């Protein structure tokens, strides 16, 4: 009990120090803990581990030294989980990079187009997470405001995913992924604009935060204009929906998870449900874009997917692994890592995509591609270092 009392004193003192009041705890005759508040200008008595009486004391300066040492240890321990979560995002980055090649492989199968692939992929993903999401909602961990914000987040993500899928019909996996990495520029700009506009004090736009993003832009430009993927195509233009859609999705997700860190599963499921509905809408409208004169709702025919082992494997992999599981983990990770840091880390995605594309699709990654990728990685490292200095 004495050891518990001593531990309780140290912990409560550390938590109250910044508020200007420090607690002193003792054990009364009934064996219960009693706490008294002291001003930071007073001498603070501390309990002895060998006695239940307050017969020893230390001055405020002594306690300050102890608290500063404790805070330094706490800061170090807090840095480790954040670093680990950044590593998780890097793993997610590698998984998402494989989406580009997997999508190209699936839509190259006979009878499979972009809209059919999207309906199947996101339908499988949403169905996989639905049971857990329903259980979360039954426990009332997510309110209506959070649900609506998840719908908005999912709408942005759907915009990015559909642009990605349609773009991959006419562009290479590596070029699409490089364009996608521009989300770091978009997130950095929007996040800084939001910071300035929402600040109650007079705040200026920090242009230094944009330096890594601009370096990444140069890297992307080199890959796009001088890379081995060839001249720009309509698929490249459609692929620019990715940095906008995914970038806004990251920013909205960060806000949601800051308020509801335990709602990751429900939020991920709602996002995927919105993407599935958007995919279904694209599927229904595709005949009109192909020249059909009459519009009629039809049940998606996924028989071409069922008839192709390659397509089935691709749907299960992208639906369950790189979408359902990855977006669930992403929702949790964004409660630990800022959207700006995450988007910068994700600029490494083109390297993974180029490596996977070379193995699975035989795509070439030339000297210009390596130069551009090097600039992107440099931008990633610079942004992370800048963020670490600001935090400390």
Secondary structure by P-SEA (a helix, b strand, c coil): caaaaaaaaaaaaaaaccccbbbbbbbccccbbbbbbbccccbbbbbbcccccccccccaaaaaaaaaaaaaaaaaaaaaaaaaaaaaaaaaaaaaaaaaaaaaaaaacccccaaaaaaaaaaaaaaaaaaaaaaaaaaccccaaaaaaaaaaaaaaaaaaaaaaaaaccccaaaaaaaaaaaaaaaaaaaaaaaaaacccccccccccaaaaaaaaaaaaaaacccccccccaaaaaaaaaaaaaaaaaaaaaaaaaacccaaaaaaaaaaaaaaaaaaaaaaaccccccccbbbbbcccaaaaaacaaaaaaaaaaaccccaaaaaaaaaaaacccaaaaaaaacaaaaaaaaaaaacccccccaaaaaaaaaaaaaaaaaaaaaaaaac
